[in-house]
Amino acid sequence: MPSNAADANALHPLEAKVLRALLEAGRPMDVKEVASTAGVSVDQARRAIEWLRSKGLVRAEQRAHMSVLLGRNGRVASEKGLPEDVLLSALERSGGELNLSGLANVLGMSPSEINAAVGRLVRDGFVSISSGRLRMLRRGPYAPIMQSLLRKIAEAGELPLDSLTPEERSALDLLLQRPEFVEIRESRDTFVSITEEASTLSRPSLEGAVTQLTPEDLSTGRWRSLRLSKLNVEAAVPTTYPGRRHVITEYIRRVKEIFTSMGFQEISGRILQISFWNFDALYTPQDHPARELQDTFYVDTGPFEEPPADVEAAVKTVHENGWRTGSTGWGYEWNPEEARRVVLRTHTTALTVRALAAARDLPVAKVFSVGSVFRNEKVDSRHLVEFHQVEGIVKSPDANLRRLMGYISEFYSRLGFSEIKFWPTYFPYTEPSLQVMVKVGGTWLEMGGMGIFRPEVTMPLGVEEPVLAWGLGLERMIMVKMGVSDARELYANRLSWLRGVPSCRS
Ligand SMILES: N[C@@H](Cc1ccccc1)C(=O)O
């Protein structure tokens, strides 16, 4: 949009409407008033004011102003009438006289309200009291201006103080003496006024230009003489928040895309597993601390499946004496009951080891999975009870540690982590075992574990080839990406945070 105010073509219809409203009013108005006099929405008014301001046609300034609102009693009185009027009409209904003592029942008002109302009516000569009886001297209404002011405030919700007439001002003073009738509030509003430059604009330029052509405009040829408004593609618009996927879902999709594009097949499986797959098949001894209740959620249900008999026999022997693997095993008596206890899977390695058992006849297998796992931990900024792992294996005659590091480096670099390194560590089921670390803002963070499955794992499954395996934390990754230091934030679902999460980030 041209910035020259004198350019008559420059006005958008919204601007023209707003300017006309301001010119006709001849005084500054707040945005709401501008909107209602110009017949546009508050949002449209804001936009038009912003455009006009950048063209130097209007000025906007913050101003404090006082307005009056109804209190609790004021709201009642605005509907039912002032207590005085309620009293007067009750008197009128009962022939002009009433017993003072029974009034509370008749009127449903509190004694103090009744006393105050009776006091005022006596003072102003509407009623008199003698020997406990109230007698009407004059008919209502008691204070019509007060009453109409209450209604006016009720309608407006909030009435600017400076819009009151002098009579209304004095009615307001009286209302202010009554408890919880009215309340004065100071608020800040943007007031808009026209500049010198705007007052010199010619009439036709205020007519505004056309934003939309109708079929008639086209068929009658009228479009030739119409002034078409120019499009301002840089106009400020209100921020909108369309629906979007949750950041966790978004990331899971990205991770899946990366592994798929690296030639991996996705697998999934159940959240409940028998210990056999979660621990035993992974050569984790039955007295391993990770199996304790503090770390693992055991589910109080019978086993819903049996391990394959041949695999179970081999796993038992491997735990007891190393079977044909060349190791001496753990040297204890393996308990088949223990292997049948049902757990909430503590890692998704339970899924990949099953996939491996199923793929024992394939020379090459590359599978991955993204799934939730459960650990019986105290929730804090770094630990959740339920979180996700990105798990995978590569079974191949030429698999080796170098390739494993290659796959993982490739995965992280596609996610945008450039500095990563590997660190030796220990898992019961891999040898060698590594930890992968990524560098974030000067510190190295541990992202997950990996290694080459031990023969004690692969041989009982009937697998001869070397198998690379890893399990990486998903939440960690997202926290680093999003600059979140508290894992709980990811699941707190604070709208303000969710809305601010960028959709694209390398
Ligand atoms: N299961 C391990 C990760 C891992 C997977 C596969 C091999 C080695 C390590 C964990 O939960 O931390």
The ligand as an ORCA input file, in Angstrom:
! r2SCAN-3c Opt
* xyz 0 1
  N      17.796    -51.122     26.408
  C      18.803    -50.125     26.711
  C      19.362    -49.495     25.476
  C      20.049    -50.498     24.616
  C      19.370    -51.110     23.575
  C      20.007    -52.022     22.772
  C      21.337    -52.336     23.016
  C      22.023    -51.719     24.039
  C      21.372    -50.823     24.830
  C      18.158    -49.022     27.586
  O      16.989    -49.109     27.830
  O      18.803    -48.093     27.999
*
